Amino acid sequence: MANVWRSKYGSIGFGYESTFGVVASSFQYLPAEVDLPDLGRNEADVAQYVAQFGGNAAPVINSKDSGSTLTLRIPLEGFKPGHNPVTENPGDAGVLGSAPVLVAMALGSNASAASNHANLIAGAHLESSAYDAADVASATSSAITTSAGSYTPGALVVAGLTSSDFQVGWISTIAGAVLTLFKSAANTAAGSDNTYGTGTAWLSDAEQIPISLRFSGEHAAYSIDFLGCMCSAGSISLSAGAVPMLELTYTFTGHSYNGASGTLQTPAKFNRIPFLGGSNEGRLLIDTTSTHVHDLQLNWEIPLHKVDSHSGPEGTSTRLVTDRLVSVTFAQRWKPSGAEDTIASGSHLWETRYEAGTAVDLQLECGDTLGRIFSMRCPDWIVSTQPKLEEVDGVLYHRITMHPSTFTDDTGSTAPADSLLSLGWG
């Protein structure tokens, strides 16, 4: 038994709060790295008189942790190990990894569908599709004609056979039985191939559901609960040759030394998304061109408004999402022969796009195994800052930062159709 809390050994779990700021009753644990949280107290700014030279007045203590944060990092996950694609679909208990579940809540998606702990960890707030045997009637790289399946505009689709290269794409329009893809796929399914279950998260204005985070060590006494947690920032690093890494920062409303719920907990196990590379069917499209970039990263910031309450935990009744600010950043090598380096009227191509407000599309794909497929769609994004020159290992690149503009080209009147950012797993 440990008589000290050894920093190497710990567990971090998340759970659904049925009441804001009241500790969750169940937790699912993550294989995450956790920064030590900054525990805080609000003190009244009162310069009290002191009765003896050299002494100090006791501080006037207000509520705990207003705006304090906790950051965790986790390799981006897919589905559970041993996932049976015929009988187990996203939305079923235990199929979707913790990472997609938490990302979907951070981005909004259909957050209210996560109405209890079981629904939260199952990913009820994602748009989920199910396996459909031999539903592909025919296919081209840009469209899949189906037989009788049910599909949703704006969702990820995966078609093929378990032993083949899968056709992975985003459904943009549905006309009768024809699913037209947002971008032409790298592979093409064949008649009588299957379609497989996918889960899609998307950017929405939905309010977050609060969670509790439990930080525990080797002894039962080593346990701290962080309450009323909501994601206030995050990122997914998507660099070539590397496993995508998810970082989430949570703003919490209070903390409680539990003192009885410690001991180490086994993290729930899920397949990791493989490293981004050609051997794993990786590619990045900018508009319709397969493109090489350095240090690609998706970022988001979520300003949260604290709603005061005289009866709420630590004087807070909830936190409300006031915006979701998403961006993509990457560096692209400057080479005279490249189409992406066209010079016109004294401006580089990326400068020209910046000056004209020209929208471009980004689509990232990776994964050649069911349960480990991931894709990102960024339709009609604009260059939002002046492209900067950046040195990368002795070579000049342009650093590009992009934000979404508007997009209305999908069919369908409900999300995830027309979403400005979508992440999909298959």
N, C-alpha and C positions, 0 to 999 in steps of 0.2 A: 504494500500500500504506500502510495506516495505521500510524504509529509510536506512536500512543496508542490506548487503548480508548475510543472516543467513545461516550458514554452513550446517544445517540439510536439507534445502530445495534447491533442484537443479535438473537439467536435463542434461543428456548427450546424444547426438545424433550423428549418423554417416551418411555421404553422399558421393556419387560418385563424384570425381573430373574429369571433362572432360579435364582439363589442370592442370598439376602438380603445386601444390602450390596456385591455384586459388580456392577460397571458393566454395564449392558445392552449388547447387541451391535448393536441397531438402535434408531432413534429416529424418531418422527413429530413434526413441528414445528408450533407453535401461533401464531396471530396474537394474542399475549397481551401485556398490560402486566405487568411483573414488578417487584416491590419488591426493592431490593438486599438479598440475604440477610444474615442476621446470623451470620457465621462465629464459631464458638465453640471454646473449649478448656476442659476441666476441669482446674483447678489444685488441687493438694493444699494444704490450709490448714495450712501449716507456717511458724512464725515462726523462721526460721533465724538464728543469730548471724551478724554481719557483722564482718569483720576490720579494717575501716577506716572512720573517721567519714565519713558522707555516702554510703557505698557501699550497695549492695543485693545480696542473694543472688539467684541465678538461680532462677526459679520451678520448682517440681516439676510437670511436665506430665503429665497423665493423658490420657484418650482425647479425640477430637475430637467436637464438635457434639452432645453428648447433649441432645436436646430443642430444638436450633436449628430455625428455621422459614424457609420461603420461601413468599411469597404471590404468586399470579398472578390476573389478571382477563382475561376473554374474553367477547365478546358470545355469547349462547347460540346454538348452531348447530343446524341440522337435518340434511338430507341433502346429498349432493354436488351441485354445479351440473350441470345437464343430466341429472339423475336420470331414468331411464326407469322409470316405476312398474310397467310390465308385466313387465319382465325383470330389474329390479334391486330387491332387497328388503333391509331391514335384516338384518344378519348376513352379507350378502355383502361381500366385500372392497371397501373404499373407499366404501361407501354412507353409513354413519353418521358424523356429525361427531365431532371430538375431544371436544367438550364433553359430549355425551350419554355417551360412553364413560367419561370421567373421573367424571362425576356418578354413574353407575351403580356404579362401583367404590367411590366414597366411601360411598354409601348401603348397600352390601352386595350387593343383588340376588343373582345366582347367580355370585358372584365366582370360584369355583373353575373355572368353564367357560373363563375367560381363562387357558388353560394354556400359552400361548406368546405371542410378540409379535404374530403374525398374528391370533390369536384375540382378543387384547386390543383391538387397534385396529379390528377388525371388529365388536366389540361382542357377542361370543359370550355374555357374561354378562348381557345383556338378554333379556327374553322377546320373541321376534320372530315376526311373522306375515307371510304372503306374499300377494301379489296373487291374487285369484280372480275370473275374468271372469264377469260376469252372475250372481253367486251370490246376489244379493238377490232373493228370491221376492216379498216385500212388506215394507212397513215402516210404522211409526207413529213419532211422536217419541220414544216410550219403549221401542220394541222393534223388532228387525230379524229377520225370518224368512228363513233362508238355505236354499240348495238342497243343497249338499254340502260346504261348506268346513270347515276345521278352525280352531276358535277356543278361547280360553282365558279362564276367569273371572278377573277382575281386570286384564285387559289392555285397552289402548286399541283401539278399532275405528274405522275411517274407511271410509265407504261413499258412493257417488255415481258421477258421471261426471267426466272430466277437465275438462269445460267447465261444470260445475254447482257450486252451493253444496254442500259436503260435509256429510254427517251424521257428527258426531264425538261419541263417547261412550265411557263405560267399561262394559265387560261385567260385570254383577253376577251374573246367574244365566243358566244355559243349561238349557233344558228341551226335549229333542228338537232341533228346528232353530231354536228361538226364542231369540234373544239379548236378554234384558231389560237395559236400561241403568240405570246407577246414578242418573242424572238425565236428564230428558227433554232431547233435543237441540234446538238452535236451528233446524236444518234437518232435512228428512226425505227419505231416499232413495226411489227408485221401483223397481218391479219391473224386473228385468233389469239393474239397476245393478251395478257392480263393488264389491268390497271390496279395499282396498289395504294394502300392507305397513306395519306399524307396529313400533316398538320401545318397550318398556316397562321402566323402571327402578323399583325399589321398595326400601323400607326392610326390611332383614333383619339377622340376626345373623351373617352370613357374615364370615369374616376377609378383610381386604384382601390383595391381591397387591401386593408391594412393586414400586416402579418407580424408575428412575433419571431424574433431570432434568438435562439438559445445557444450560448457559448459555454461549453463545459470542459472540464478536465478529468483527471484520473480518479479523483475522490468524489464521493457523493456531495461533499460540501462545496466543491468547485463548480459553481454554476451561476451564470448571470443571464437574466432574461432582458432583452431589449424590446420595448413595447411600442405599439403604434408605428411600426416601421413602414415607410413608403420609399420607393426608389426615387432619388432626386438627380442621379446622373449615372451614366454607364457608357460602355464601349465594347466593341468586338474587334480585336485585332485580326486582320485577314491577310497577313503577309504571305507571299509566295514561299513555299517550302516549309511552312510552319502550321502546326495545329491551331485552328482558331481559338482565341482565348477571350472569355467573357469577363468583364469587370463590372460590378454593380456597387453603387454607393447608396446606402439607405440613411435617410434622416429618421431618427427615432424620437419619441416623445417622452420616454422615461425608461429607467432601468431598475431592476430589482435583483439583489443578491438572493438567489433561490435557496441555496444552502442544503438542499436535499435531493436535487434532480441531476447531480453531476454523474460522473463516470463516462468513459469513452463509448461512443456509439458508432456502429458500423455504417458508413455512408451507403445510401442506395446506389446500386451499380447500374450504369448505362454505358452503351457504346459511345466512344468518342468519335466526333467527326474527324476524318483523316487529314493529314497535312495537305495543303493546297498545292497541287502539282498535276502534271499531265498523266502520271501513272495512276492517279486517283480521279481521272476524268475532270480535272480542274480546268476552268477557263474563266476569263473576265471579258465581257463584251462592253464596249463603249459604242453606243448605237448598234451597228451590226458588225463591227470589226473586233476580232479577238485581239486583245491589247495586253502589253506587258507594262506593269507599273511596279513601283517600289513602295513598301510600307503603307499598304491600304488599310484604312481603319474607319469603321462606322462609330459615330459618337452621338450621344443624346444628353440633353439637360432638361430637367423637369422642374420648373419653379413651382413650389408648393405654398399655398396660402394657409396659414394657421388660423383656425376658427376658434376664438376664445370661448370659454364656457366656465361659469362659476361652479358647475357640478361635474365637469369633465376631468379625466385623468391629467394631473399636472396643469389644470386650468385650460385644457384643450379638448374640444369635442371631436375634431377631425382635422385633416388637412385636405385641401382641394387643389386639383391640378389646374394651373392657370395657363400652361402652354406645354408643348413638347417640342423642343428645338433639336432637330436632327441634322447631322452633317456627315459628309464623307470627305476624307482627305487622303491624298496619295502624292507620290512624286513620280514624274515621267522623264525618262532620259531624253536629252536634246540631241537629235541626230539629223543632219541635213537632208538625208534621203527619205525620212519618214513622213507619211501623209499627215501625221499628228503634229508636224513641225512646219506646216505651211506658213510662209510669211506673206502678208498682204497689207499694203498701205502702212508699212512700218510697224505692224503689230503681229506678234506670234499668234498661231491659231487659237490657243487658249485665251490670249488677251482679246482676240476678236470676239470669241464667244462671250467673254466677260463684258466687253463694251456693248455688244448688241443684245445681251440678255438671251442668247440662244440656248434653248433647252436641249439636253442630251440625255440618253438613257444609259443606265448601268445595269448589268445583270451578271451575277457571280454564281458559279456552280461548282460543286465538288462532291465526290463520293461515287463509288462504283458498286456498292453493296447495299442491299436493302437494310434499313435501320441506321445507315451512316451517310445518307445523302442530305446535303444542305444546299440551299440556294437563297440569294438575296436579289430583290428587284427594286430598283430606284428609277421610276419613270418620270421623264420631264424634269430633270434636275438642272440647275443653273450654277455657273461659276460665280461665287458670291464675294470673293476678294481678289485683288490684283495677284496674278500668279507671281510667285517669288522664285528667284534663283537659289538653288540649294546644292551644296557639294555632298556627294555620296561616294566615299572611297576614292576621292580624286577625280570624279567625273561630275559635270554639271547636269542638274536635273531642274525641272520646274515643279514647284510645290503647288498643288491645286487643292482648293477647298470648294466644296459644292453643297448646296442646300436645295430642297424641293421647291418647285413653283406650284403649278396646278396641273391636274391630269384628269381627263374625263373620257378616255378612249375605250374603256372596257364597256361591255354590255352588263346589264343588271343594275338595279337601283339600290342595292344594299351592299355594305362592306362584306368581304374584302375587295369587292370591285372598286376601281378608281382610287385605291389607296396609294398614298405617296411613298410609302415604304412598306415592303412585305418581306418576311423571312419565312422560309418553308423547310420542312423536314420530311424525308420519305424513306 
